[in-house]
């Protein structure tokens, strides 16, 4: 009988120990899950910041106003909202011309249906408002 009582008591103790071990395992898993959640939240926040920065950079690249000066002192402004697929050229008198991108071997060229154009390579280029009257320009930074 003593052996039976002793066996039952040991079983109860072992069962209690087993519950403590299970509780400790559950607590450890919960702590690890919480730690993982904090890490994920941090990565998400960093990603959101990087995406916002990239969007701002793209918007800045797409919306540009470039100013050019000719040797005679006349100024021209080339404005775009779509990274120079289209642009508006404003001459020294304030007149504006709607231009579209034209494929070139190098540099950039935009022209209107009426023949007004600007060709650029680096910070130098030419503007042609009137047919065969080409004006050399340099970007003003």
C-alpha positions, 0 to 999 in steps of 0.5 A: 500500500505504501508503494501505491501511495508513493507511486501516486504521489510521485505521479502527481509531482511529476505531473506538476513538474510537467505543467511547470515545464509546459508553462515555461515553454509557452511563456518562452514562445510568447516572448519570442513571438512578441520579439519577432513582432517588434522586429517585423514592425521595425522593418515595416516602418523602415520600408515605409520610410524608404518607399516614401523617400523613393516616391518623393525622389521620383516626383522631384525628378518628374517635376522640373524647371530648367533655366537656360541663358543665351549669349545675348542674355535672353532666357528660356525656361523648360518645365515638365511634369512627366520627366520630359516626355512633354514640356513647356518652353517659355521664351524671353518674351513670355511666350510658351510652346508645348513640346514633345520628346523626340528620340535622339541618338544622344542627349535630349530633344523636344519639339512642337508641331510648329517646329519650335524645338530645344536640343540638349546635351549635358548643360548646353544646347540649342533653341529654335523658335523661328525656322533656321534661327538656332540659338545656343544656350547654357543651363543656368544653375 
